Amino acid sequence: DVIKVSAFTDKEEAANIFKHHDLLVLPVVDNNDKLLGIVTFDDLVDVLEDEATEDFERIAAVLPVDKPYLKANFFELTWKRSFWLFVLVIFETITALTMMRHSAAIQEVVALAFFVPILIAMGGNTGTQSATIIIRSLAVGDIRVKDFFRVIFKESLIGLSIGVTLALAGSCIVAILQRNWRLSAAVGISMGLTIFLATTLGAGLPIIFRKLKLDPALMSGPLIATIVDVVGILIYFEIGKLILGL
């Protein structure tokens, strides 16, 4: 039972086989199991470096650049860094439209707008944390698609714990600054729900991408943060209107 790979095997998969079996060389065969050549440990190091670089670029919402930074063309770098930013601008427009839709509530209780940056920042940060951990765990083989529900359950509990803690802290801050218990309750509940949702989405979406045969790193931190921004704003204003009676 020779451990081998096909000539058409993905480089990252071959690297995982190398690591799992502690190999020094890996035979490469064709469809008839005829030996075509070997992959050496030195080749593995290059592959792992390339794959890690590509993952980091995608997590930062940058299209992969195939050249060293100083050798890459100015226009190529601009395009590869701008593509996802254009997509994120479109998503963030939904946030602006949501705030415009609730402009009457903002005019009636101006303080509602004061705490929007805190809310979306905390949601985006926790979602990015979760997504980064899961993307890396998928890349190194610590978790697989079949672990979806276990990961979601674990991250949901973590999100719930963090959400409750930060919700209480946020409520206290608002109560001290505004002396309005209804507003503090609205901010606290919204923050807790947003963090819980952000953690769950950050854990689940990369695994769903892997299931769809897409690179989980595409579900990058900036993209997760943008999605959470939109959802968090919706939650915040709906809860605010309900609690404040607007």
C-alpha positions as CSV (number, residue, x, y, z in Angstrom):
1,D,0.0,0.0,0.0
2,V,2.2,2.8,-1.3
3,I,1.3,6.3,-0.2
4,K,1.1,8.3,-3.4
5,V,-0.6,11.1,-5.2
6,S,-1.9,11.7,-8.7
7,A,-0.3,14.2,-11.0
8,F,-3.7,16.1,-10.8
9,T,-3.7,16.2,-6.9
10,D,-4.0,19.7,-5.5
11,K,-0.7,20.9,-4.0
12,E,-2.2,21.7,-0.7
13,E,-3.7,18.2,-0.4
14,A,-0.3,16.7,-1.2
15,A,1.3,18.9,1.5
16,N,-1.3,17.6,4.0
17,I,-0.5,14.0,3.0
18,F,3.3,14.7,3.5
19,K,2.6,16.1,7.0
20,H,0.2,13.4,8.1
21,H,2.5,10.5,7.2
22,D,5.8,12.2,8.1
23,L,7.3,11.5,4.6
24,L,10.5,12.6,3.1
25,V,9.4,11.9,-0.5
26,L,6.0,11.4,-2.1
27,P,5.6,9.4,-5.4
28,V,3.5,11.0,-8.1
29,V,1.7,8.6,-10.5
30,D,-0.6,8.9,-13.5
31,N,-4.1,7.3,-13.9
32,N,-2.5,3.9,-14.4
33,D,-0.4,4.1,-11.3
34,K,2.7,4.5,-13.4
35,L,5.4,6.5,-11.6
36,L,6.0,9.9,-13.1
37,G,8.3,11.4,-10.5
38,I,8.5,12.3,-6.8
39,V,7.8,15.3,-4.6
40,T,10.5,16.0,-2.0
41,F,10.5,17.7,1.4
42,D,12.1,20.8,-0.2
43,D,9.1,21.0,-2.6
44,L,6.8,20.8,0.4
45,V,8.3,23.8,2.1
46,D,7.8,25.9,-1.0
47,V,4.2,24.8,-1.4
48,L,3.4,25.5,2.3
49,E,4.9,29.0,2.0
50,D,2.9,29.7,-1.2
51,E,-0.4,28.4,0.3
52,A,0.1,30.3,3.6
53,T,0.8,33.6,1.7
54,E,-2.3,33.1,-0.5
55,D,-4.4,32.4,2.6
56,F,-3.1,35.6,4.3
57,E,-3.9,37.7,1.2
58,R,-7.4,36.3,0.9
59,I,-8.1,36.8,4.6
60,A,-7.1,40.4,4.2
61,A,-9.5,40.7,1.2
62,V,-6.7,40.9,-1.4
63,L,-6.7,38.8,-4.6
64,P,-3.6,36.6,-4.5
65,V,-0.5,38.2,-6.0
66,D,1.8,35.7,-7.7
67,K,4.9,37.9,-7.5
68,P,7.1,39.3,-4.7
69,Y,5.9,42.7,-3.6
70,L,8.7,44.8,-5.2
71,K,8.4,42.9,-8.5
72,A,4.6,43.2,-8.8
73,N,3.2,45.8,-11.2
74,F,1.7,49.0,-9.6
75,F,-1.6,48.5,-11.5
76,E,-1.7,44.8,-10.7
77,L,-1.4,45.5,-7.0
78,T,-4.0,48.3,-7.2
79,W,-6.5,46.1,-9.0
80,K,-6.0,43.1,-6.7
81,R,-6.4,45.2,-3.6
82,S,-9.4,47.2,-5.0
83,F,-11.6,44.4,-6.2
84,W,-12.9,43.2,-2.8
85,L,-13.0,46.8,-1.6
86,F,-15.5,47.7,-4.3
87,V,-17.6,44.7,-3.3
88,L,-17.5,45.7,0.4
89,V,-18.5,49.3,-0.5
90,I,-21.7,47.9,-2.1
91,F,-22.4,45.8,1.0
92,E,-21.8,48.7,3.3
93,T,-24.2,50.8,1.3
94,I,-26.9,48.6,2.8
95,T,-25.8,49.9,6.3
96,A,-26.3,53.5,5.1
97,L,-29.7,52.6,3.7
98,T,-30.7,51.0,7.0
99,M,-29.8,54.1,8.9
100,M,-31.6,56.3,6.4
101,R,-34.7,54.1,6.9
102,H,-34.5,54.6,10.6
103,S,-33.7,58.4,10.4
104,A,-36.9,59.3,12.2
105,A,-35.9,57.2,15.2
106,I,-32.4,58.8,15.1
107,Q,-33.9,62.3,15.1
108,E,-36.1,61.5,18.0
109,V,-33.3,59.8,20.1
110,V,-30.1,61.2,18.7
111,A,-28.1,59.2,21.2
112,L,-29.0,56.1,19.2
113,A,-26.4,57.1,16.6
114,F,-23.7,57.7,19.2
115,F,-23.2,54.0,19.8
116,V,-23.4,52.6,16.3
117,P,-19.5,52.6,15.8
118,I,-19.1,50.6,19.0
119,L,-21.7,48.1,18.0
120,I,-20.4,47.4,14.5
121,A,-16.8,47.4,15.7
122,M,-17.4,44.7,18.3
123,G,-19.4,42.6,16.0
124,G,-16.9,42.8,13.2
125,N,-14.0,42.1,15.5
126,T,-15.5,39.0,17.0
127,G,-16.7,37.7,13.6
128,T,-13.1,38.2,12.3
129,Q,-11.7,36.3,15.2
130,S,-13.9,33.4,14.7
131,A,-13.5,33.3,10.9
132,T,-9.6,33.5,11.2
133,I,-9.5,30.6,13.7
134,I,-11.8,28.4,11.6
135,I,-10.1,29.2,8.3
136,R,-6.7,28.3,9.7
137,S,-8.0,25.1,11.3
138,L,-9.4,24.1,8.0
139,A,-6.1,24.8,6.2
140,V,-4.1,22.7,8.6
141,G,-6.7,19.9,8.8
142,D,-7.7,20.3,12.4
143,I,-11.3,20.4,11.4
144,R,-13.3,19.1,8.4
145,V,-16.6,19.7,6.8
146,K,-18.2,16.9,8.8
147,D,-17.3,18.8,12.0
148,F,-19.7,21.6,11.0
149,F,-22.3,21.2,13.8
150,R,-19.6,20.6,16.5
151,V,-17.8,23.8,15.4
152,I,-21.1,25.8,15.3
153,F,-22.1,24.5,18.7
154,K,-18.8,25.4,20.3
155,E,-18.4,28.8,18.7
156,S,-22.1,29.6,19.5
157,L,-21.4,28.9,23.2
158,I,-18.2,31.1,23.0
159,G,-20.1,33.8,21.2
160,L,-22.9,33.7,23.8
161,S,-20.4,33.9,26.7
162,I,-18.5,36.8,25.1
163,G,-21.8,38.5,24.0
164,V,-23.3,38.5,27.6
165,T,-20.0,39.8,29.1
166,L,-19.7,42.7,26.6
167,A,-23.4,43.4,26.6
168,L,-23.3,44.0,30.4
169,A,-20.2,46.2,29.9
170,G,-21.8,48.1,27.1
171,S,-25.0,48.7,29.0
172,C,-23.0,50.1,32.0
173,I,-21.0,52.4,29.8
174,V,-24.2,53.8,28.1
175,A,-25.9,54.1,31.5
176,I,-23.0,56.2,32.8
177,L,-22.7,58.4,29.7
178,Q,-26.4,58.9,29.0
179,R,-28.3,58.0,32.2
180,N,-31.0,56.4,30.1
181,W,-31.7,52.8,31.2
182,R,-33.8,52.1,28.1
183,L,-31.0,53.2,25.7
184,S,-28.5,51.2,27.7
185,A,-30.7,48.1,27.5
186,A,-31.1,48.6,23.7
187,V,-27.3,48.9,23.2
188,G,-26.5,45.9,25.5
189,I,-29.1,43.5,24.0
190,S,-28.1,44.5,20.5
191,M,-24.4,44.1,21.2
192,G,-24.9,40.7,22.8
193,L,-27.0,39.4,19.9
194,T,-24.7,40.9,17.3
195,I,-21.6,39.3,18.9
196,F,-23.4,35.9,19.2
197,L,-24.4,36.1,15.5
198,A,-21.0,37.3,14.3
199,T,-19.2,34.4,16.1
200,T,-21.6,31.9,14.6
201,L,-21.4,33.3,11.1
202,G,-17.6,33.6,11.3
203,A,-17.4,29.9,12.2
204,G,-20.0,28.6,9.8
205,L,-19.4,30.4,6.5
206,P,-15.8,29.2,5.9
207,I,-16.9,25.6,6.4
208,I,-19.8,26.1,4.0
209,F,-17.4,27.5,1.4
210,R,-15.2,24.4,1.8
211,K,-18.3,22.3,1.3
212,L,-19.0,24.2,-1.9
213,K,-15.4,23.5,-3.1
214,L,-14.5,27.2,-2.7
215,D,-11.5,28.5,-0.7
216,P,-12.6,29.2,2.9
217,A,-10.2,32.1,2.9
218,L,-12.5,33.9,0.6
219,M,-14.8,34.4,3.6
220,S,-12.2,36.9,4.8
221,G,-12.3,39.1,7.9
222,P,-13.3,42.2,6.0
223,L,-16.2,40.4,4.3
224,I,-17.4,38.8,7.6
225,A,-17.1,42.3,9.3
226,T,-19.2,43.9,6.5
227,I,-21.9,41.2,6.7
228,V,-22.0,41.6,10.5
229,D,-22.2,45.4,10.1
230,V,-25.4,45.2,8.0
231,V,-27.0,42.6,10.3
232,G,-25.9,44.4,13.5
233,I,-27.4,47.7,12.4
234,L,-30.7,46.0,11.5
235,I,-30.8,44.4,15.0
236,Y,-29.8,47.6,16.8
237,F,-32.4,49.8,15.3
238,E,-35.2,47.3,15.5
239,I,-34.5,46.6,19.2
240,G,-34.0,50.3,19.9
241,K,-37.4,51.2,18.4
242,L,-39.0,48.4,20.4
243,I,-37.5,49.3,23.8
244,L,-37.6,53.1,23.3
245,G,-41.2,52.9,21.9
246,L,-40.3,54.8,18.7
